């Protein structure tokens, strides 16, 4: 799969690799996808428990995720 990143996304990924915490771009992307999946699962659980509307925009500003 080929993807096109925005310059700021590419810069962030490269900064993560250059920090030494990650050894490859693939490792950064894999971690990001795992965290996204985890966040989505938490959202599904929370929405079923608290009846959060499906169009709720995000967790930003709530100190969650």
trRosetta pair geometry for C-beta under 8 A, 3 or more apart (Angstrom, degrees):
i j d omega theta_ij theta_ji phi_ij phi_ji
5 9 4.2 -131 -172 88 105 119
5 10 4.5 130 105 -55 133 87
5 13 7.3 -60 -149 3 165 136
6 9 4.7 92 55 4 79 106
6 10 7.2 -152 88 -5 39 86
7 10 5.7 -57 -148 38 33 110
7 11 6.2 36 154 -22 67 107
8 11 5.5 -49 -144 35 33 116
8 12 6.4 37 155 -21 64 104
9 12 5.8 -53 -150 34 31 111
9 13 6.5 29 153 -17 64 106
10 13 5.8 -55 -148 37 32 110
10 14 6.2 27 157 -14 66 109
11 14 6.0 -59 -146 41 27 108
11 15 6.2 32 153 -24 63 107
12 15 5.6 -53 -147 33 29 114
12 16 6.7 32 153 -21 62 102
13 16 5.8 -53 -156 30 33 112
13 17 6.7 28 150 -13 65 103
13 25 5.7 47 159 -138 122 89
13 28 5.0 139 -149 111 83 152
13 29 7.2 14 -130 -58 127 80
14 17 5.6 -52 -149 38 38 110
14 18 5.9 34 154 -16 69 110
14 25 7.6 -17 -82 -95 59 100
15 18 5.7 -57 -139 44 30 109
15 19 6.3 44 154 -36 63 100
16 19 5.7 -45 -152 17 29 118
16 21 6.5 -70 -174 62 73 108
16 22 5.2 24 141 24 96 129
16 28 4.6 115 95 -114 140 129
17 22 5.2 -71 -97 86 55 100
17 23 7.2 26 -144 160 84 10
17 24 6.7 -3 -119 -161 117 8
17 25 6.1 -36 -61 -71 139 59
17 27 7.8 119 -99 58 87 105
17 28 6.2 -80 -55 -37 84 131
19 22 7.3 54 58 22 96 78
22 27 4.4 177 -162 98 103 119
22 28 4.8 95 145 -64 171 82
22 31 7.1 -115 -97 1 128 140
23 27 5.8 75 48 2 70 154
24 27 4.6 107 59 -2 79 100
24 28 7.4 -139 101 -2 50 83
25 28 5.7 -54 -156 34 39 112
25 29 6.3 34 150 -16 70 107
26 29 5.7 -57 -146 40 32 110
26 30 6.1 35 155 -22 67 107
27 30 5.7 -51 -143 35 29 112
27 31 6.4 30 157 -17 63 106
28 31 6.0 -58 -151 37 28 109
28 32 6.3 28 152 -20 64 109
29 32 5.6 -55 -147 37 31 113
29 33 6.3 29 156 -18 66 106
30 33 5.9 -57 -148 37 29 109
30 34 6.4 31 153 -20 64 106
31 34 5.7 -54 -148 35 32 112
31 35 6.4 29 155 -16 65 106
32 35 5.8 -57 -150 39 30 109
32 36 6.3 33 151 -22 65 107
33 36 5.5 -50 -144 35 34 115
33 37 6.3 36 155 -19 65 104
34 37 5.8 -55 -150 36 30 111
34 38 6.3 31 151 -19 64 107
35 38 5.5 -53 -145 38 33 114
35 39 6.2 35 154 -20 66 104
36 39 5.7 -53 -147 36 29 111
36 40 6.4 30 153 -19 63 106
37 40 5.7 -54 -148 36 30 112
37 41 6.5 31 153 -19 64 105
38 41 5.8 -54 -150 35 31 111
38 42 6.5 31 152 -17 64 105
39 42 5.7 -55 -150 37 33 111
39 43 6.3 37 150 -23 66 106
39 59 7.3 -126 -165 9 112 142
39 65 4.8 66 -129 -139 111 120
40 43 5.4 -52 -148 34 33 116
40 44 6.5 35 153 -21 65 102
41 44 5.7 -49 -149 32 33 112
41 45 6.5 32 153 -16 64 104
42 45 5.7 -55 -150 38 33 110
42 46 6.1 29 154 -16 67 109
42 64 7.8 -163 135 167 135 111
42 65 6.8 177 78 -85 142 97
43 46 5.8 -56 -143 41 29 109
43 47 6.0 27 159 -20 66 110
43 52 7.7 -94 -170 73 76 147
43 59 7.2 -120 -90 -48 102 114
43 65 7.9 15 -59 -73 94 138
44 47 5.9 -55 -141 37 26 108
44 48 6.4 22 159 -16 61 108
45 48 6.1 -62 -152 37 27 106
45 49 6.3 17 156 -13 65 112
46 49 5.8 -63 -144 42 30 106
46 50 5.7 -19 174 23 70 114
46 52 6.0 26 122 -5 91 135
47 50 6.8 -70 -122 58 22 79
47 51 7.1 40 -179 -136 56 11
47 52 4.0 -87 -114 52 74 100
47 53 8.0 -103 -144 45 107 12
47 54 7.2 75 -167 -88 146 56
47 56 7.3 -159 -102 21 111 136
48 51 7.8 23 -159 -71 18 46
52 56 4.9 -28 166 -26 106 153
53 56 5.3 134 69 -44 74 85
57 60 7.7 -54 112 35 102 102
59 62 5.2 -94 -173 46 66 119
59 64 4.4 -101 -170 82 124 97
59 65 4.2 90 85 22 155 130
